[in-house]
Amino acid sequence: MDEIARSHIIILRVTEEIEASAKLIFRRFEDKRLSFTDCTSFALINQFGIEAVFAFDEHFRYHPYTHAVKFFG
């Protein structure tokens, strides 16, 4: 068993669907000057129903998610 498996870390892969969602978010909120990386994170949070985020980027606190998300950071 490798270190990642023992740590219970789940690796989320960016699929074409996630990438398309990230592009929509990027275009929709271009006035907020979000990075494409942030938009990809938002798409992953929405797709997988992630309920909590630890980040120092304020964009994560104010982004309109598809479900309730707690912000720590």
N, CA and C atoms as an extended XYZ file, in Angstrom:
219
Properties=species:S:1:pos:R:3:atomname:S:1:resname:S:1:resid:I:1 pbc="F F F"
N         0.862       -1.185        0.000 N   MET     1
C         0.000        0.000        0.000 CA  MET     1
C         0.903        1.241        0.000 C   MET     1
N         0.596        2.195       -0.851 N   ASP     2
C         1.436        3.384       -0.914 CA  ASP     2
C         0.961        4.461        0.065 C   ASP     2
N         1.745        5.518        0.187 N   GLU     3
C         1.465        6.603        1.148 CA  GLU     3
C         0.104        7.257        0.904 C   GLU     3
N        -0.237        7.509       -0.345 N   ILE     4
C        -1.511        8.167       -0.668 CA  ILE     4
C        -2.677        7.282       -0.211 C   ILE     4
N        -2.624        6.017       -0.505 N   ALA     5
C        -3.703        5.106       -0.117 CA  ALA     5
C        -3.859        5.050        1.403 C   ALA     5
N        -2.776        5.047        2.134 N   ARG     6
C        -2.843        4.996        3.592 CA  ARG     6
C        -3.360        6.305        4.184 C   ARG     6
N        -3.174        7.391        3.475 N   SER     7
C        -3.566        8.702        4.004 CA  SER     7
C        -5.049        8.999        3.820 C   SER     7
N        -5.739        8.204        3.039 N   HIS     8
C        -7.162        8.405        2.731 CA  HIS     8
C        -7.405        9.656        1.895 C   HIS     8
N        -6.363       10.146        1.234 N   ILE     9
C        -6.507       11.269        0.308 CA  ILE     9
C        -7.192       10.754       -0.954 C   ILE     9
N        -8.164       11.503       -1.415 N   ILE    10
C        -8.858       11.150       -2.645 CA  ILE    10
C        -8.374       12.089       -3.742 C   ILE    10
N        -7.868       11.526       -4.810 N   ILE    11
C        -7.385       12.329       -5.933 CA  ILE    11
C        -8.521       12.469       -6.935 C   ILE    11
N        -8.876       13.712       -7.222 N   LEU    12
C        -9.926       13.993       -8.197 CA  LEU    12
C        -9.276       14.360       -9.518 C   LEU    12
N        -9.662       13.704      -10.566 N   ARG    13
C        -9.104       13.965      -11.890 CA  ARG    13
C       -10.014       14.923      -12.648 C   ARG    13
N        -9.418       15.784      -13.428 N   VAL    14
C       -10.173       16.732      -14.236 CA  VAL    14
C       -10.557       16.045      -15.540 C   VAL    14
N       -11.849       15.816      -15.683 N   THR    15
C       -12.385       15.206      -16.900 CA  THR    15
C       -12.759       16.310      -17.887 C   THR    15
N       -13.146       15.930      -19.084 N   GLU    16
C       -13.605       16.922      -20.065 CA  GLU    16
C       -14.844       17.648      -19.548 C   GLU    16
N       -15.703       16.943      -18.832 N   GLU    17
C       -16.910       17.557      -18.258 CA  GLU    17
C       -16.539       18.619      -17.212 C   GLU    17
N       -15.591       18.304      -16.347 N   ILE    18
C       -15.139       19.264      -15.334 CA  ILE    18
C       -14.489       20.462      -16.021 C   ILE    18
N       -13.676       20.199      -17.025 N   GLU    19
C       -13.022       21.280      -17.757 CA  GLU    19
C       -14.052       22.203      -18.408 C   GLU    19
N       -15.094       21.623      -18.996 N   ALA    20
C       -16.149       22.427      -19.616 CA  ALA    20
C       -16.868       23.278      -18.569 C   ALA    20
N       -17.133       22.708      -17.404 N   SER    21
C       -17.766       23.458      -16.316 CA  SER    21
C       -16.866       24.598      -15.850 C   SER    21
N       -15.571       24.321      -15.751 N   ALA    22
C       -14.609       25.349      -15.338 CA  ALA    22
C       -14.580       26.495      -16.343 C   ALA    22
N       -14.658       26.177      -17.623 N   LYS    23
C       -14.674       27.219      -18.658 CA  LYS    23
C       -15.924       28.087      -18.542 C   LYS    23
N       -17.068       27.462      -18.257 N   LEU    24
C       -18.302       28.233      -18.077 CA  LEU    24
C       -18.191       29.178      -16.886 C   LEU    24
N       -17.650       28.674      -15.787 N   ILE    25
C       -17.457       29.511      -14.596 CA  ILE    25
C       -16.491       30.644      -14.912 C   ILE    25
N       -15.405       30.328      -15.608 N   PHE    26
C       -14.387       31.327      -15.956 CA  PHE    26
C       -15.011       32.468      -16.768 C   PHE    26
N       -15.850       32.105      -17.745 N   ARG    27
C       -16.494       33.120      -18.585 CA  ARG    27
C       -17.551       33.894      -17.801 C   ARG    27
N       -18.308       33.187      -16.990 N   ARG    28
C       -19.405       33.814      -16.250 CA  ARG    28
C       -18.901       34.853      -15.249 C   ARG    28
N       -17.764       34.580      -14.647 N   PHE    29
C       -17.243       35.451      -13.602 CA  PHE    29
C       -15.951       36.151      -14.020 C   PHE    29
N       -15.818       36.451      -15.324 N   GLU    30
C       -14.573       37.067      -15.782 CA  GLU    30
C       -14.326       38.431      -15.147 C   GLU    30
N       -15.393       39.116      -14.713 N   ASP    31
C       -15.220       40.407      -14.041 CA  ASP    31
C       -14.581       40.256      -12.661 C   ASP    31
N       -14.597       39.054      -12.094 N   LYS    32
C       -14.000       38.794      -10.772 CA  LYS    32
C       -12.512       38.462      -10.864 C   LYS    32
N       -12.013       38.330      -12.090 N   ARG    33
C       -10.597       38.037      -12.329 CA  ARG    33
C       -10.160       36.737      -11.633 C   ARG    33
N       -10.974       35.708      -11.786 N   LEU    34
C       -10.646       34.400      -11.230 CA  LEU    34
C        -9.612       33.711      -12.112 C   LEU    34
N        -8.758       32.917      -11.495 N   SER    35
C        -7.831       32.112      -12.290 CA  SER    35
C        -8.595       30.882      -12.806 C   SER    35
N        -8.084       30.317      -13.889 N   PHE    36
C        -8.719       29.097      -14.403 CA  PHE    36
C        -8.563       27.959      -13.398 C   PHE    36
N        -7.488       27.977      -12.635 N   THR    37
C        -7.286       26.968      -11.584 CA  THR    37
C        -8.386       27.072      -10.529 C   THR    37
N        -8.714       28.298      -10.103 N   ASP    38
C        -9.822       28.489       -9.157 CA  ASP    38
C       -11.116       27.961       -9.746 C   ASP    38
N       -11.376       28.276      -11.007 N   CYS    39
C       -12.617       27.836      -11.654 CA  CYS    39
C       -12.686       26.318      -11.741 C   CYS    39
N       -11.549       25.681      -11.977 N   THR    40
C       -11.506       24.220      -12.000 CA  THR    40
C       -11.803       23.669      -10.608 C   THR    40
N       -11.273       24.305       -9.588 N   SER    41
C       -11.569       23.887       -8.208 CA  SER    41
C       -13.052       24.031       -7.915 C   SER    41
N       -13.662       25.143       -8.328 N   PHE    42
C       -15.100       25.349       -8.109 CA  PHE    42
C       -15.905       24.255       -8.813 C   PHE    42
N       -15.522       23.919      -10.034 N   ALA    43
C       -16.220       22.873      -10.785 CA  ALA    43
C       -16.113       21.524      -10.076 C   ALA    43
N       -14.937       21.220       -9.535 N   LEU    44
C       -14.751       19.969       -8.793 CA  LEU    44
C       -15.586       19.964       -7.515 C   LEU    44
N       -15.609       21.088       -6.813 N   ILE    45
C       -16.406       21.199       -5.582 CA  ILE    45
C       -17.874       20.945       -5.893 C   ILE    45
N       -18.362       21.533       -6.973 N   ASN    46
C       -19.762       21.345       -7.364 CA  ASN    46
C       -20.040       19.914       -7.804 C   ASN    46
N       -19.181       19.367       -8.650 N   GLN    47
C       -19.392       18.032       -9.211 CA  GLN    47
C       -19.395       16.943       -8.136 C   GLN    47
N       -18.487       17.065       -7.182 N   PHE    48
C       -18.332       16.009       -6.179 CA  PHE    48
C       -19.025       16.326       -4.849 C   PHE    48
N       -19.738       17.443       -4.792 N   GLY    49
C       -20.477       17.789       -3.582 CA  GLY    49
C       -19.580       18.016       -2.375 C   GLY    49
N       -18.400       18.550       -2.603 N   ILE    50
C       -17.462       18.806       -1.506 CA  ILE    50
C       -18.077       19.839       -0.570 C   ILE    50
N       -18.095       19.537        0.715 N   GLU    51
C       -18.829       20.353        1.687 CA  GLU    51
C       -17.978       21.343        2.463 C   GLU    51
N       -16.658       21.231        2.374 N   ALA    52
C       -15.792       22.144        3.122 CA  ALA    52
C       -14.545       22.435        2.296 C   ALA    52
N       -14.097       23.691        2.398 N   VAL    53
C       -12.928       24.133        1.642 CA  VAL    53
C       -11.972       24.840        2.595 C   VAL    53
N       -10.703       24.480        2.525 N   PHE    54
C        -9.670       25.194        3.265 CA  PHE    54
C        -8.816       25.912        2.236 C   PHE    54
N        -8.883       27.238        2.235 N   ALA    55
C        -8.127       28.024        1.251 CA  ALA    55
C        -7.887       29.416        1.794 C   ALA    55
N        -6.844       30.054        1.295 N   PHE    56
C        -6.551       31.430        1.683 CA  PHE    56
C        -7.106       32.425        0.665 C   PHE    56
N        -7.599       31.934       -0.443 N   ASP    57
C        -8.126       32.760       -1.522 CA  ASP    57
C        -9.574       33.138       -1.206 C   ASP    57
N        -9.862       34.412       -1.084 N   GLU    58
C       -11.211       34.881       -0.729 CA  GLU    58
C       -12.265       34.488       -1.763 C   GLU    58
N       -11.835       34.228       -3.012 N   HIS    59
C       -12.805       33.816       -4.036 CA  HIS    59
C       -13.567       32.564       -3.601 C   HIS    59
N       -12.908       31.695       -2.874 N   PHE    60
C       -13.551       30.454       -2.441 CA  PHE    60
C       -14.672       30.727       -1.441 C   PHE    60
N       -14.545       31.795       -0.683 N   ARG    61
C       -15.558       32.137        0.310 CA  ARG    61
C       -16.834       32.667       -0.359 C   ARG    61
N       -16.686       33.393       -1.447 N   TYR    62
C       -17.823       34.099       -2.035 CA  TYR    62
C       -18.370       33.479       -3.316 C   TYR    62
N       -17.737       32.429       -3.792 N   HIS    63
C       -18.241       31.810       -5.024 CA  HIS    63
C       -19.612       31.171       -4.774 C   HIS    63
N       -20.556       31.337       -5.699 N   PRO    64
C       -21.884       30.715       -5.526 CA  PRO    64
C       -21.856       29.227       -5.920 C   PRO    64
N       -21.731       28.367       -4.955 N   TYR    65
C       -21.698       26.924       -5.208 CA  TYR    65
C       -23.110       26.392       -5.414 C   TYR    65
N       -23.215       25.172       -5.914 N   THR    66
C       -24.518       24.551       -6.138 CA  THR    66
C       -25.103       23.964       -4.844 C   THR    66
N       -24.343       23.990       -3.760 N   HIS    67
C       -24.771       23.439       -2.466 CA  HIS    67
C       -24.039       24.215       -1.365 C   HIS    67
N       -24.408       23.986       -0.143 N   ALA    68
C       -23.762       24.681        0.988 CA  ALA    68
C       -22.324       24.191        1.152 C   ALA    68
N       -21.398       25.140        1.262 N   VAL    69
C       -19.983       24.824        1.436 CA  VAL    69
C       -19.444       25.665        2.585 C   VAL    69
N       -18.783       25.011        3.527 N   LYS    70
C       -18.126       25.722        4.634 CA  LYS    70
C       -16.729       26.137        4.185 C   LYS    70
N       -16.325       27.312        4.560 N   PHE    71
C       -15.017       27.846        4.181 CA  PHE    71
C       -14.138       27.990        5.410 C   PHE    71
N       -12.928       27.483        5.326 N   PHE    72
C       -11.936       27.617        6.394 CA  PHE    72
C       -10.674       28.216        5.793 C   PHE    72
N       -10.148       29.198        6.412 N   GLY    73
C        -8.897       29.757        5.898 CA  GLY    73
C        -8.750       31.206        6.242 C   GLY    73
